Amino acid sequence: MFRFFKRVKTVVSSELNAMLDRAEDPVKMLDQYLRDMAEDIREVEAAVAKQIANEKMLKRKMNDAEAMVQKRMEQAELAVEAGNDDLARRALQDKREHEATAKTLQETWEQAKKDVDELKAKLDEMKREYQEMVLKRDTLKARAESAKTKTKINRAMSSIGSDDAKRGFERMEEKVLQYEAEAETSEDLTEAIRTLDDEFNDVMKDDVDEELASLKEKLGKTE
């Protein structure tokens, strides 16, 4: 289980480019690795808790056996003082059995205590590595976002300077020039039409003046 952490560190450190080449989302992959690591930590924590409980049970049994050794010794002394050698002998015999049990339990407890200490150290190491991976994940996330932003900017800049964009601007410029030419032509036609109307008005004005002069002559109003 602990080897998994080494594998994750290797992946995060050396396979980021490979993940990008395989079109994998590195941020999502890193999040998944952290979830796997957190699950391993929970499993180890459960194992450590069981081992601690076992170590405490062995310690309690060892203490109980040692307490019985002391108790039987005191009982043997009381039996000797009371002149009951048979009772003292039985107490000493039971004391020896408890001494053997206490010795065995002590050896077992010491090994269990050593295992607990090793598991705790491994668990602490896993938690430190996990925090390191969290920090590295956050750093890589920031780098990934920065890279994505730079890519978008570079693509936008490249499209601005592309031949297609230039040709598009040239076409739009030609259309504007065409619109301007059409506007000038329309203005010239309007001016021409306006001039023609003015000439017709002048002609009609002359006809009216002549008709007015004729009417005055008829009515004897000539000056």
Buried (B, 14 or more C-beta within 10 A) or exposed (E): EEEBBEEBBEBBEEBBEEBEEEEEEBBEBBEEBBEBBBEBBEEBBEBBEEBBEBBBEBBEBBBBBBEBBEBBBEBBEEBBEEEBEEBBEBBBEBBEEBBEBBBEBBEBBBEBBEBBEEBBEBBEEBBEBBEEBBEBBEEBBEEBEEEEEEEEEEEEEEEEEEEEEEEEEEEEEEEEEEEEEEEEEEEEEEEEEEEEEEEEEEEEEEEEEEEEEEEEEEEEEEE
